[in-house]
Amino acid sequence: MKATGTATATAALGTGAGVGAEDDDRGGWDDDTPEIVDETLGSLTLRQKVAQMTQVEINTFDPSASSIPDNFDVDTLGEYFSELGIGSILSGGASPPSFDPQTVVSGINDLQQYNLDNADHEIPFLWGVDAVHGNPLLSGATSLPQRINMGATRDIETIEAAERHTSEAVAAMGAHWTFAPTTDLQRDPRWGRFFEGISEDPMLLGEVSNARVQGLEDQDRVAATVKHFGAYSVPENGNDRAHADASMRDLRTDLLPPYDVALDADPRTVMVNSGAVNGKPAHASSWLLETVLRRRFGFDGLILSDYDDFNRLITNHDYVPDFQAAVREGINAGVDMYMIGTTGSAPGPVEFIETTVSLIEDGEIAEERIDEAVRRVLELKAELGLFEQPTVDESTVSDVVGGAQDLSRQLATESLVLLENDAPTDSADPALPLSGDEQLLVTGPGTCPASVGWLPEDTGFLMQHGGWTLGWQGIQEGYPSADGPRPRQSRLHEVLADELGSSNVSYEPTGFYADPYNPGTSDANGDFTFTDQEEQAVRSGASDADAVVVVLGEGPHNEGFGDRNRLALDPAQQALVDAVGDEAPDTPVIGVILAGSPRGNETLDDLDAVLFAGQPGSDGGRAIADVLLGEANPSGKLAFQWPQSVGQVPIHYNAKPPLDGHEPRYPFGHGRSYTDFEYSNLSVSPDSVDDPGRRETVTVSVDVENVGDRAGDHVVEVFNTQSFGSVIQPNRRLLGFERLSLSAGESTTVEIEASLRALEVIGGDVPATSAKVVEPAEYELSIGDLTTTLTVGQAGSISGRGQLVSIHDVNGDGQFDAHDVQTLMKLAREEGDGRGNGNGRGRGNDDWDDDGHGNDGRGNGRGNDNGGRDDDDDR
């Protein structure tokens, strides 16, 4: 578990307090910390221990009060501490108690001081927030591009650098914890949280999540949260928090590995999947939380529930009959802290504490299990330096909020995916880039004329940011007031007017009103209009224009409110495009799509050029204008397959054959440019690997030349495109990638470290219980149309740890012990010795052993009775 420097953090925050251990690079965790944690834990009553496991949402401070009041009614914030002594609070849904930075930091400091002065102990609380794409919880803050955009950039270094700003902003506002990164595989665009996904590729998702953890924990006072463990994003019906049917092969090969890679960055916390996997709610699964997360993946930090999810074991999953059973199941499965909302009829903190205490006293939860959880809570607080410095300097937040502008603009620009760029009728040139001399019409629901200002009916800017931005469902929950808070932002129409001159740009907006809480109104989460008056204005503007830019897309949404059954754009947007095409059939029509999912195939057919902008955040307007005008060359690559229709879902690129007749509209990695790149001289070194368990990467080299007349960025991707083994291999697998910039006519040699881990499969038959290995075979590697061959001589495990023990738990006691070994040996003798063929494809030992012990599968033994690897050489 990572513990970083309190001294560094307090200096950075301007506290002037030099605390922490000078001789320990873990900073907040010094030689005295275990003793302090032991003493604190030993001083707590049972009720106080359970209170430390309790996290409660807070909604409002009283901005008129100069400090926390002396007296509290039962429903106010103060009694959470003076009466209950809770261990943590959260501001869920990107809605802190105030959107004013100074009010927030002073209010949280006052609340912390009240806690220390009035609780029965002097334990500081943790404050968690949803700073998930930057820290857009405060007015004027930078809204980084959403996660769907991050995956399109393939720019690991810039993502990590941008998240360092998030970390700084979270720390400066006085928070200690952000519930990011989301590390859920992006496969189903019907799912309302698709925009939170990085990619459908396990390797890309893991690498980005690992970098985000490192960036988010850059400040020593901030904890990251890898979520939602595990397999949250593949609900069988596409609905949020629904049940997932996932084979063991899919779980072990694709769904769980990204979390494993993210955990390599040593995050301090993990949040549990709100759904269920193979009939078991994740919050009640000791297999997921203990066997896999802790023993298999080695996580020793704090496990947090999602929002009210013990209660959802009753209301959502219909798994247990009452809250007492839900709490028992959740805590015994391994949840250390319970996140409690303050809305609706779900049990609150008092009921949770009393229920848990009763279960302990009745022997249904062991107090040792409670001590284990509370110790993790206290250790986290110690690591963050809260015992030494519980409050922050209030003077720094104004300098931090709204920062990272260059990084935000770079990410937004790199994330824009040019889906189409055709030549309009009677033109030899593609529609983009614009020359800058055109008379331009800008229309559609995603923009509006600057003269409208910040009137409530101007809600097009909501589409630029998406959910988790100054509100759970978007800014002020999708209903922004005229003088309400806004993130720092650039708008497309304003940038174009600045660049081209206001006389060259006309605006004819169409109506959009966000409606996230009524998704039945529109699958696009909003009320979109194209009135007779709007149509008349658009037709008039189009007839005079040299080019038309239509800004289309969907409204902000989140979680279940964003679930959809269709992927079409709202009919009003189709009518808009039809009107433009009818009025000006020879005029280039460029579509800009502001959406968190692949949308609008029917509408895209009627556009000459299509720029998928995702939800690009604060600097989206500037980034889009740069690409439209050719000041930046588009380089974004889809990190998911774009289906031809919702009937193709799911259609992930690394699915298994046969795939004939199932081609997507746009494949994984699709993204056009204003220039062309050519590859030559592809090679791999070494071209033969004896044991991949001893060599995790190979170097793939290729020459890349920009053969066009424009400079441009380009993403080079290495795929495994054909291989054979004991099971069906995926259609394609991404092994590595590299971004580069080349001037017109420039060439370079690119060397990419290609991961052999991506080639691992679960061999054997349908149950998929054998070890995960790279099998001996010839693997075709490809970049573009070029191919080369990598030969693997024998089986080897990189992620390792052998096979699943569950099939060998002969007596069903949850342990792999001597009795099981004796029984299996007897069975092996009876079945003969044909299993140990020495080719390494047999089973290793104790991969997912319920007791967490045994061989990690990386040894070099071959040809033993079970065909696996011996215990003599750990790797």
N, C-alpha and C positions, 0 to 999 in steps of 0.2 A: 504494500500500500504506500503510495507516494505521500511524503510529508515534506513540505517545502518551507522556505524561510520566513518566519514572522518578522525578523529584523528587516529583511529586504522589503516585505510588504508594507510595514509601517513607515519606512522611509519613503517609499514610493507614494504613499497616501498622505504624506506630510504630517504624520502624527508626532514626529520627533522623538518617538519612543524606541530606543534600541533594545528590543527584547528578542528572546530566542537564544539558541545555542550557537556560539561563535565557531565552535570546533566541529559541529555536525552539519553536513550539507543538507540535512533534512529540516533545518531551520526550526520551525514551530515544534518539531518533535525532537526534544533534547533528552539528555540522559535522565532527567527527572520526570519526564512525562509519564512513563509507566507507573511510577510511584504515585504521581498526582492522580492519574486515572483510577488506580486501585483505591486510594484513600477516598476519592470522591464517590466512587461506586459503593464502597463499604459504608459510607455515611448516609446513604439514601434508604428511606423506607421502601417497602414494596410498592406502595402507591406512587411514590416519587419516581421510582424506576420506570414504571409504566408511563408516567407522564413524560419522561424523556423520550419515549418511543412515539410520542404523539405530535403530529404536525397539523396545524389548523390554518385555514385560509383567513386572511384579514382583508377587509374591504375598504375601510376609510379611516383616515386620521381626521381629527377636528382641526382644520387649518386656522381657526380663530384662536385656538388655545396656544399659549406660549410654551406650555409643557404638558406632559401627560397629567390629566386631572388626578386629584387625590382620592376621589370616590368614584366607584363604578357600579353601574347596575349589572345584573347577572349576564346580560347579553353583550357587554362591551369588552374591548380588548384587554383592559387591565386585569380582569379576573382570570383570564387565561393564565396569568403569571402569579398573581397574589393568592389565588384560590387553588388553581390546578397545577401550577409550576410546569407548564408544558415545555417541551424541548425545542420546538421549531414552529415557525410560521411560514406561510407562503403567500405570494400574491399571484394567484393563478390566472391564466388567460392573458398574460401580458398587460394586466391592469393593476398597477400598484395603487396604494391608497390615494395618491395624487399624481397628476401628470407633470406637476411643476418640480423640476429637479431639486431646488433648494428646500421645498416643503418636505420632499421625500427623505432626504438625507438627515435633516434636522429631526423629523418625526421619528425615524427609525432609531436614531441615537437616543432620543428621549424615551422611547419605548424600551430600549435595551437597558437604560439606566433605571427606569421604573422596575423592570424585571429584577435587576440585581438588588435593588433596595427593598423590594416587597415580597419576593418569593421566599420560600423557606430554606433556600440554598442560594449560593452565589454562582450559579451556572449560567453562562450566557446562552441566549437562544440562537439558533440558526435561522436565517431568512433566505428562502428559496424563491426564484423568479423564473419566468419563461422567457429568457433572453435567448431565442432560438435562431434568429437570423440577424445578428447584431444585437443591440440592446434597445430596440424601439419601444421602450416602456415609458419614455419621457418625451415631452414636447421638445422638438428641435433635434431629436436624436437621429443618428444614422441608421436607416433601415437597410441592412445588407440584402443582396439578392436572396430569394428563398432557396431552399435546399435543392429544388428541381433545377435551378440555375447553376448551383455549385457543381453538380455532377457534369453539366454540359461543358464546363471549362477545362476539365482534366488538369487543372492547375493546382496541385497540392500545396506548393509553397505559398502562393498568394492566399489561398483559403486559410491556411494556418496563420499567416500574418494578419489577415482581417479579423480572425477570431481572437487574436491578442488584443485588438481594440475592444472587442466584446468583453473580454476579461477585465480590461482596465475600466470600462464603463460600469460593469457590474460592481466591481470593488468600490469605485468612487461614489456610487449611489448608496453604499452601505449594505448591499446584499452580499451573501456568502456562497451562493449556490445557484447554478443555472441548470435547468432540466434539458440539457442537450449534451451530446449529439443524438439525433434520431438515427438509428442504425438498422432500419427495417427495409428489407429487400423490396424494391419497387416493381411490382408485377401487375397490379390490377388497377387500371385507371377509373374503375367504378368507385373505388375506395375514396372516401372523403379526405383522406390524409395523403393522397398521392403526391401533392405538392411538397410534402415534407420529406419525400424520399430523395436520396442521392442518385441511385441507379438500380437497375435490375441485375447488374453484374456483381457477384460477391467480392471479387478482388478489388474493383474500383470503390465499392461501398466501404469495404474495410479500410482501404488506404486513406480515403477522405475522412472517415470517422476517427481514425487514429490521429490524423493531423489536427482535426478539430479539438479532440481531447487535449492535445498538447498546447494548442493556442488558447483554449478556454481556461486551462489551469496555469497559464503563464503568470498570472497574479497569484501570489502565495495564499491569499485570503479567499480564493474562489475554487469551488469544487465543481467538476463536470459530472454529468449523469449519462451514461450509456443506456439507451432505451430503444425499444420496449422489449425486454428479454422474455421469451423469444418467439419468433415466427408470428409476430403480430400482424404483419401486412398482407397475409394471404388468406383472408376470410373466404370460405367457400362460396358465399353468396355475394361477396363484394361489399358487404356492410361493415361499418366500423364496430369494433368490439365483438364481432361475431366469431363463431367457431371455425377453426382451421383444421382441415384434414390434410395431413402432411405425412408422406411416407418417411420411414427412418432413413432411407437413402437420401431423400431430398433434404431432410433436416440436417444430416451430418455433412452433406456435400455442399449445399448452397445456403440454407437459411441460417444456420448457426455460426459458420465460420466468420462472417463479417464482425460479429460481436467479439469473437476470439481475437481478431486482429486489432479491433478497437481497444480491447482490454490490455493489449501489449503496451499501450501508452500509459497504463497504470492510473485509470480514472479513480476517483475517490468513491463514487457511488454508481449504482445501477438501479434503474426503474423497471418494474415488472410489466409484462404484457397484460393489457386489460382483457384480452380475449381468452380463448381456450384452445388447446392443441390436442387433437386426437382424443377428445372426450374429457379432457382434464383442464379445468381453469388454471391458468398459469399461476395465479396467486395461491393455489392449493397444491402446487406440484413440487414436491421435494426433489423429484428427479431433475426438473429444470433448475431449481434454485440451489440445491445442495450437490447432487451428483454431478451435474454438468457445470453450472456456473462456478461453484466453489472448488470442488475437487478436480474436475476435469480442466477447467480454464484457469484455476488458481486465483480467483478473485477473493480478496480478504477484506474488502471495504464494506460499506453500508448498503443494504438492499432496501429500497423504498417502494412502497405500493404506489399505484397510480390513484387518481382522484376518486375517493369513496369506493374503492374496488373490493374491500371486504364486503360492503353492503351489496355490491353487484353480484357477488356469489349467490345472493338471494334473488335480486330483482332482475338481473340480466341473464344469468346462467341457469337459474332455477336448480341450483346444485345442492344447497342446504336449506333447511326450513326456517332458520332464525339467525339473528346476529351473533348469538353465542357460539353457534357451530361455525359460523364464518370466521370469527376471530380465532377460534381454536385451530381451524384448518390453516389459516394464513400464517399465523405466527409459528406453528409447528413445521410448516413447509419451509420457513426460512426468512420471512419478511421481518426486517428489523424496525422499520418505522412506518406508521400508518398515516397516509395523507387524507385529511378530513375536510370536506367542503362545508360551507355555512348556508347553503341554499337547499331548498327541497325538504323532504321528510326523512332523509338519511340520518342515522344515529350520529350524534355529535361527540365532542371530546369527553364529556362527562360519562356518557354511556359506554364509550370505548374503554375508558380507564376502569370504570367499575366492573364491566364485563370481564376484562382481562384479569383484574385482581381476583375476581370470583373464580375464574377458571384455574388460576394458579393455586388458590387455597383449596380447591377441590381436587387438585392433582392432575388436571387435564392438560396443563401446560407446566413443564418443569421450570422451577425458578432458575436453574442453571441456564436454560434457554433464554430467559429474560436477562440474566446477567450478561450473557454473550451479546445480545442485541444492544443493551445499554452501553456496554464497553465500547462497541463500535461507534455509537453516537458520541460518547465522550472523547474517544480518540480522534474523531473527525473534528470536533471543536478544538481540540488541542493542536492538531495539525494546522488548522487555519489560523492559529494564534489568538483565538478569541479569549482564552483565559488570561492571556497577558495584555491584550488590547481589544476590549470588546466593542469599542466605538471607532468611528473614522473621522478624519478631518473633513469638515463640511465645506471647506473653501475650494476643493479641487474639482467638484462635479461639473461646474459650469465650463471648465476648461476642457473637459473630456467629452461631454455630450456633443454630438454632431461632428466628431472627428473621423479620421480614416477616410477622408473624401477621395483621395487618390486610389486607395485600395478598393473602395466601393465601386468607383467608376470603372476600374480595371476589371473587376469581377463581372460587373454588369455587361461590359463590352464583350468580354471573352465568352460570356454565356449565351449570346444571341445566336440562334441557329437559323441560317438561311435555308429554308426548306425548298423553295422554288425560286427560279429567276429566269423567266422565259422572255422571249422577244415579243412585244405586242404586235398586233396586226400591222403589216406594211412597214415593219422596222427590222433592221438587221441587228440592232443592239438589244441586249437584255434590258429589262425594266430598271434594274439597279446596277450601279449607283446612279443617283440623280446628278445632273450636271450642275445644279445650283442656279441655273438661269431660267428654270421653269416658272410658270405661274402655277402655284400649287394649291390644291384644295385638300384640307385636312378635315375629316369627318369621322363619325362613329361614336359609340358610347364611351370609349376610353379616353376621350379628350374633350375640350371645350374651349371657347374663346377666353382670353385673359380678362376681358372686360367683365365677365361674370363674377370674377373674384371668388371669395370663399363662401358663397351662398350655400345653404344646405342642399339645394338641388344640384349643385356641382359635386357629384360623387364619383366622377370618372377616375380621380386619383386613387380611389380605393382599389381599383383593379391593378394598379401598379405595385401594390405592396402585399396584398393578400392577408391571410389571418395572422394571428400572433403579432399584431402591430397596433399598439395603443388600444388594445382590446382583443378579446378572444376571437371574435368573428371579423376582425378588422377594426379600423379606427372607430372608436366609440361604438363598437358592436355593429358597425355597418350603417349607423345613422349619425353621421357627423353633424355637429351644430355649426352655425355660421362662424362663431368665434372659438370653436373647440380646438383641442390640441392637434398638431400635425407633426409628422416626422420632417426632418430636413429633406427637401425633395426638389428635383427639377422636373418640369413638365414638357412633353414633346412639343406641343404647339408653341410654348414660350421660347424654347431653344431654336426652333425653326424660324420663328419671327426674328429673333436676334441674328441668326446666321444669314437669312435671305432678304431680310427687310420686310416690314409689316405689309408693305404694298404688294409684295409678291406672294403672300400667304393669306388665304381666306379660310375661315372656319365656319363650318355648319354642323354643330354638334347634334347628336341624337340622344334621346333620353335614356338614362340608366339610374335606377334607384335600387340600392342594395336591399336584399330581403333574406338574410342568411337564416333566420329562424323559421322561415316558411318555404322550405325547399320545394314543396309541391307547386309553388307558383311558377317555378321555372327550374329545369335541370341545370341552368346556368347561374343559379343563385342570385337572381335579381329580376326586376321588372324592367325590361327593355322596350323602348317605344320607337315607332317610326310613323309618326302622325302625318296626316295630309300636309300640314304646314311644314313639317320637317322634310318631307319628300319634295315639296315644291322648292324649298331652299337648296337642298342637295342637288337636284336636277339643274337648277339655275347655275350653281357653282361649278358643277361638273362640265357643263357645256362650254364654260370659259377657261377651263383648266388645261394645262399641258400634262399634268399628272395628278392622280388622286391617291391620297394615303387614307385608308380606312383603318381605324384602331378598334379592333374587335376583341371579344374574349368573354370572360366570366366574372361574376362578382366574388368578393371575398367570402370565405366559408371555413369551417373547421369541423373536424371529427364527423360524427354522424350526420350533421346538418349539411355536409358536402357530399354525402353518398348520392350517386346518380345511376340511372338506368340507361341514359342516352349519352352520347358524346357529341351530339350536334350542337352548334351554336343556337342561340335563341332565334326563332323565326323572324323577329324584327330585324336581326342583323343580316339574315339572308335577303330579306326584302330590300334593305339598304344597298347591298352589293348588286342586286338585280337592277335597281333603279339607276345606279351609276353606269353599269354596263349597257343598259338600254339607252341612256341619254348620250353617252360618249363611248361608242363601241370601239373606237380606234385609240382611245386614250389609255396610257398605262395605268393600271390599278394595282396598288401595292397594299397588301394586307399586313398589319402588325397585330399579332395575337398576344394579348395579355391574359394568360391563363395558367393554372397550376396543373393542367392535365392536357393530353392530346385531344383537340376538339375541332369540329367543323369541317370534316372532309367534304361534305356537299358544297360548302361555301368556298373552300380552298380551290375547288375546280374552276371557279369563276374569277380567280385572281391571277395576275401576270407574275407577281412576285409575292412570296410569303416569308415574313420574318417572325419566327417563334421567339417571343421575348420572355416567356414565362412570367414571373413576377419579380422584376429586376430591382425593385426597391428605390432608395433615395435618388440614385443617379441614373435611373433607367431612362428618363427623358433625354439626358445628355448622351447616353450610350447609344440609344436608338437613332437619334439624329446623326451622330457620327457615322453610323453604318449606312443609313439612308443616303447621306451625302458623300460617301466614299472617303471620309476622313479616317475611318477605321475599316479594316477588311474583316468581314465576319469569319469567325473561326470556331464557333461553338459546335459541338457534336452531341447528337442525341444520346442520352445515357439509358434510353429505354426504346423499345420498339413502338412505333406509332401504328396502331391497328387500322385496318380498312373499315372496320365497323365494330360495334360493341359485341357482335356475335363471335368475333375472333378471340375475345378475351378469355383466358390469358394467352399471350402470344410472345413470351420472352424469347430472346434471341438464342440463348443457350439451352433451348429445349432439345429433346431427343428426337431422332428421326422416327417415322417418316414425316417430312414437312412439305411435301409437294402440294401445291394448291393452297398453302397457308402463308404466302408471302405477305409481309406487312405493307402498309402504304409507304412508310419510311423505316428503313432498318436501323438497328442499333449502330451508332457511329455516323449516321447520316448528317451532313452539314456541308453546304456549298460555300464557295469562295468567289471573290472577284478575280482570282488568278488561278493558275493550274500548277500542280506539283507532280513531278514524275519521280519514280523510284528505280533504282538499279543496284546491282551488286549486293544482293541479299546473302547474308551468311550467318552462321551461328557458331559460337565458340564456347566450350568445345562442342563438337558435333556428335559426341558420344559420351554418355554419362553411365558409369558402371552402377553406382548406388546413389539415387537421388536423395536418400536419407542423409548423405554426407555432403551434398551440394544442392543448395536451395535455389540457385539461379544459374542461368546461362546468359551469355551476352549475344544479343542479336544486333547485327550491324547492317545498315543500309545507307546508300547514297540517296540524298533527296535534293532535287533541283526545282527551283521556282522558274517554270518555263513561260510564265505570263509576263505582263507588262506592268504589274503592280506589286509592291511589297505586301507581304501578308504573313500572318501567323498560321501555323499548321500543327495539327496533332497527328503524330505517327503512332499507329497501334499495331501491336503484334498479337496475332490470333493463332491458336491451334485449330486447324480447320478439318483435319481428318486423323483418326486414330482408331485402333481396334483393340479390344481387350475382352475380359471375362464378362463384361456387361456392356450394354449399349452406351456409346459415348455421346456427349452433347454435340450439337450441330457445330457450334463454335465456342471457343473459350478465350477470353482476353487474358493475355499473359503479362502485358506491360505496355507502357505508352510514354510518349515524350512530346512536350510542346517545343516548338522552335519558331523563330522569326527569320525570314529570308527576304532580301531585296529582290527586285526583278532580275532574273538571270543568275542569281546567286545559287550555289550548291554547297552542300556540306555532308559530312558523314555523321550519321546518328547512331549512337550505341545505346541500346536499351537493355537494362537488366530484367530479363523475363523470368517470372516466378514459376518454378516447377510445382509449387504448392497448388496452383490452379489446375494441375493435371491429376490431382489425387481423385481416386474413385473408391467407392465401397464395392469391392468385388463380391463374389459369391452369389447365392440365389436370392429369392424374393425377400426374405426377412432382413437382409442388409445388416448383418451382425458382425461381419468380419472386419479386419483392420482396414483403415483408410490408407491407401498406398498409391504411389505412381507405379503402374504396372509396366513390366518390360514390353517394349513395343517400339515401332518407328512412328514418330509423331511429325505430321506435316505442320510446319510453321509458315505463316503467310503475313505479308505486308502488301496491301493492295493486291495486284495480280501476281506478285512474285511468291514463290514458295521455296522452302528448303526443308531439310529433314534432320530431326534430332533423334538419335537412337538411345534408348534406355535399356541397359543390359539386364538389370534385375530389379525386382520390386524393392521399393524403399519408401519409408514414411517420413514426411516432413513435419506435418502437424502431429503425427505419431500417436502413441499411447495404446496401440493394439485394438482389440475387438471389444464389442459389447459383452458384458458379463451376463446380462439378463438371460440369455439362452442357456447359460451354463449353471444358473442358480437352480439346481435340480430339485431341491426340496422346497423351493419357493420362500425361503426365509429372508430374502433381501441381501444375503451375503454370499460371497464366493469363498468357501472355506474348505477344510480338509475333506469333509463328507462329500462335497461336490466333486473335488478332485478325484477321490477314490472311485466314485460312481462313473465319472467320465473316462477314467483309465480303463475301467472294466468294460465299458461300452466300446472304447477304442480297440481293445484286444479282441472283442467279439467281432468287430467289423473288419478286422484285418489291418494291414499296415499300408494300404494303398494311398492313404491321405498325405503322408509326408513325402512329397515328391521333390522337395528341395528347390522349387522354383520361386519360393518367396510369396506365392499367392495364397498360401494357407493363412490361418488365423494367428494373430499374435496373442498376447495375453492381457487381459484386464483393462481393456481400453476405457470402458465406462463403468468400472467396478464400483458397486454401491458403497464399498468401504473406503474408496479413494486410494487404495494401495495397489501395488503391482507394477509390472513392466510398462514402460511408456511406449513400447512398440518400436523404438529406434535402434535396437541392438542389431548386431550383424550376424547372428546365428541363422543358419539355414538348414532345412531338411530335417527338422526334428519331427516328432510324431504328429504334431498338429500343423506342420507346414509353416509355422510362424517363426518368430525371431527369439533368440534366447535372451537371457537376462545378463549375459556377461559383459556386454559392451553397450552402454547407454549412449547410442549415437556413434 
